[in-house]
C-alpha cells in the first residue's frame, strides 16, 4: 500500500514539475519580482525552452538569450539551465554559453562547468567607476572549467583573457597585445594570477573577496621597449623601476 501511495505522490509531483516547465515563459516572468537592476524584454517560448530578446543587468545589455531547462533535474530538487546568449563572433556583444546548476528550493549555491563568457571591454569599463577615464578596447574572455560558488568560492578552475587589448593614446589606439590569467579559489575568495610573457611584462597575483572590498594585488611590470614613449612615461606614475627595470605593484 505504501508503495502505491509513493508512486502516486511521485507521479503527481512529476506532473506538476512538467506542467510548470511547459508554462509560457512570459506569463511566469511577468509575475516575478525582478531586482531593480535587471530588466527582461521580448520573452517567448516556455520555461522548458525559451528566449529573451534583451536582458539588461546593471545597465549592460545582453541580446538573444536562450535557455533549455532540464525537467529531470527538477525531480531531484535541482535547476539546470543550458544557456546561450549573443554572438560569440561579434566583438561588440556580450556572449556566453554553458550550463548553470542550482537548487530548486534554494539558489544559494551555483555551479557550472565548461562555461565560456565574452565581454566587450569598453562596455564593461563603462560600468566601472575609475579614478581616471580610460578608453580601452578588445574583449574579455572567461572560461570556467569548473565553478561552485555560494556564498563563497568553493571550487574554481578556469582562465581569463584580455584579447586584442588596446588603450587610447594621444596619437591613436595603442596595441597592448593579449593578457592571460588563471582563476582559482583562494580560501573563500577568488584568486587571479597573470604571468608573462606580455607586452607589459606583467606578472601579478590578485585576491578578490566576494564582497569586492579590500582587494589585494601584488606584482610587477616593465613596459616593452616597442610600446610608445607615452606608455613608458605613464608607467613612472606607479613608481621607480628597480635594477631590472621592473616597477612593483602593491595594493
C-alpha positions in Angstrom: 0.0 0.0 0.0 2.8 2.4 0.9 4.5 1.6 -2.4 1.4 2.6 -4.3 1.0 5.8 -2.4 4.6 6.7 -3.0 4.2 6.1 -6.8 1.0 8.2 -6.8 2.7 11.1 -4.9 5.7 10.8 -7.2 3.5 10.9 -10.3 1.7 14.0 -9.0 5.0 15.8 -8.3 6.3 14.8 -11.7 3.2 16.1 -13.4 3.3 19.4 -11.6 7.0 19.9 -12.4 6.5 19.2 -16.1 3.4 21.4 -16.1 5.4 24.3 -14.7 8.3 23.6 -17.1 6.0 23.9 -20.1 4.1 27.0 -19.0 4.6 30.1 -21.3 7.7 31.8 -20.0 6.2 35.3 -20.5 3.4 34.5 -18.0 5.8 33.4 -15.4 8.4 36.1 -15.8 5.7 38.7 -15.8 4.6 37.7 -12.3 8.1 37.5 -10.9 9.6 40.5 -8.9 12.9 41.1 -10.5 15.7 43.1 -8.9 15.7 46.7 -9.8 18.9 46.4 -11.7 17.6 43.7 -14.1 15.1 44.1 -16.9 13.9 41.4 -19.4 12.0 42.0 -22.6 10.9 40.1 -25.7 10.3 36.8 -23.9 9.0 33.9 -26.0 8.7 30.1 -25.6 8.3 28.2 -22.4 10.2 27.7 -19.1 11.4 24.5 -20.6 12.7 26.1 -23.8 12.6 29.8 -24.2 14.2 33.0 -25.4 14.5 36.6 -24.2 15.3 39.3 -26.9 17.1 41.5 -24.3 18.2 41.2 -20.8 19.7 44.3 -19.1 21.8 43.7 -16.0 23.4 46.7 -14.2 23.0 48.7 -17.4 24.7 46.0 -19.5 22.5 44.8 -22.4 22.6 41.1 -23.3 20.8 40.1 -26.5 19.2 36.9 -27.8 19.3 35.0 -24.5 18.2 31.3 -25.0 17.7 28.7 -22.4 16.9 25.0 -22.1 15.6 23.7 -18.7 16.0 20.1 -17.7 12.8 18.7 -16.1 14.7 15.6 -14.9 16.9 17.7 -12.7 13.8 19.3 -11.1 12.7 15.8 -10.0 15.8 15.6 -7.8 15.4 19.2 -6.4 17.8 21.0 -8.8 17.5 23.5 -11.6 19.8 23.0 -14.6 19.8 25.6 -17.4 21.7 25.3 -20.6 22.3 29.0 -21.6 23.3 30.7 -24.7 23.4 34.5 -25.5 24.7 36.9 -28.0 27.0 36.2 -31.0 30.4 34.9 -30.0 31.9 36.1 -33.3 30.7 39.7 -32.7 33.3 41.5 -30.6 30.7 44.2 -29.7 28.3 41.8 -28.0 28.1 40.1 -24.6 28.1 36.4 -25.4 28.1 33.3 -23.3 27.4 29.6 -23.5 27.2 26.8 -20.9 25.2 25.1 -18.2 24.2 26.6 -14.8 23.0 24.4 -12.0 21.5 25.5 -8.7 18.9 24.3 -6.1 15.2 24.2 -6.9 14.2 25.5 -3.5 17.4 27.5 -2.6 19.7 29.3 -5.0 22.5 30.0 -2.5 24.9 27.8 -4.4 25.5 27.9 -8.1 27.8 25.6 -10.1 28.9 25.3 -13.7 31.5 23.6 -15.9 32.7 24.3 -19.5 31.1 27.8 -19.4 32.5 30.5 -21.7 31.8 34.2 -21.5 32.8 37.1 -23.8 32.6 40.7 -22.7 33.4 43.8 -24.8 36.0 45.7 -22.7 34.6 49.2 -23.5 31.1 48.3 -22.3 32.5 46.7 -19.1 34.7 49.7 -18.2 31.7 52.0 -18.8 30.0 50.3 -15.8 33.0 50.7 -13.5 34.0 53.8 -11.6 37.6 54.6 -12.2 39.7 57.4 -10.8 40.7 58.4 -14.3 38.8 58.0 -17.6 40.1 55.0 -19.7 39.2 54.4 -23.3 40.1 50.7 -23.8 39.1 48.1 -26.4 39.3 44.4 -27.1 37.3 41.6 -25.4 37.4 39.8 -22.1 37.1 36.0 -22.4 36.4 34.0 -19.3 36.5 30.2 -19.5 35.2 28.3 -16.4 36.3 24.6 -16.4 34.7 24.2 -13.0 33.0 26.5 -10.6 31.0 26.1 -7.4 30.1 29.4 -5.7 27.9 30.4 -2.8 28.0 32.1 -0.6 31.8 31.9 -1.0 34.2 30.4 -3.5 34.1 26.6 -3.1 35.9 25.4 -6.2 37.2 27.3 -9.2 39.3 26.2 -12.2 39.4 28.4 -15.2 41.1 31.2 -17.2 40.6 34.8 -18.2 42.0 36.6 -21.2 42.0 40.2 -22.4 42.1 39.7 -26.2 43.5 42.3 -28.6 43.9 44.8 -25.7 44.1 48.4 -26.8 44.1 51.7 -24.9 43.6 55.1 -26.4 46.8 57.2 -26.7 47.5 60.7 -27.8 48.3 59.5 -31.3 45.6 56.9 -31.5 44.9 53.4 -30.1 47.9 51.7 -28.6 48.1 47.9 -29.1 48.9 46.1 -25.8 48.5 42.6 -27.2 46.8 39.8 -25.2 46.9 39.0 -21.5 46.0 35.7 -19.8 45.2 34.9 -16.2 44.5 31.7 -14.2 41.5 31.6 -11.9 41.3 29.8 -8.6 39.7 29.8 -5.2 41.9 31.3 -2.5 40.2 30.2 0.7 36.7 31.7 0.3 37.9 34.3 -2.1 38.8 34.4 -5.8 42.4 34.3 -6.9 43.7 35.7 -10.2 47.3 35.1 -11.5 48.7 36.9 -14.5 52.0 35.7 -15.9 54.5 36.8 -18.6 55.1 37.0 -21.5 53.1 40.0 -22.5 53.9 43.5 -23.8 53.9 45.0 -20.3 56.0 42.1 -18.9 53.3 42.0 -16.3 53.2 39.3 -13.6 50.5 39.8 -10.9 48.5 38.0 -8.2 45.2 39.3 -7.0 42.9 38.2 -4.2 39.3 39.4 -4.6 36.9 38.9 -1.7 33.3 38.0 -2.5 32.4 41.4 -1.0 34.6 43.1 -3.6 36.2 45.1 -0.8 39.8 45.1 0.4 41.1 43.7 -2.9 44.8 42.7 -2.6 47.2 42.9 -5.6 50.9 42.3 -5.8 53.1 42.1 -8.8 55.5 43.9 -11.2 55.6 45.2 -14.7 58.1 46.6 -17.2 56.7 48.1 -20.5 58.2 46.5 -23.6 60.5 48.8 -25.5 58.2 48.6 -28.5 55.5 50.5 -26.7 55.3 54.3 -27.3 57.1 56.8 -25.1 53.8 57.9 -23.5 53.4 54.4 -22.1 56.9 54.5 -20.7 56.4 57.8 -19.1 53.0 56.9 -17.7 54.4 53.8 -16.1 56.6 56.0 -13.9 53.5 57.2 -12.1 53.3 53.8 -10.5 56.8 54.0 -9.0 60.5 53.9 -9.7 61.9 50.9 -11.6 64.3 48.5 -9.8 67.7 47.5 -11.1 66.0 45.1 -13.6 63.6 47.8 -14.9 60.5 46.4 -13.2 58.0 48.6 -11.3 56.4 47.0 -8.3 52.6 46.8 -7.8 51.3 46.6 -4.3 47.7 47.3 -3.4 
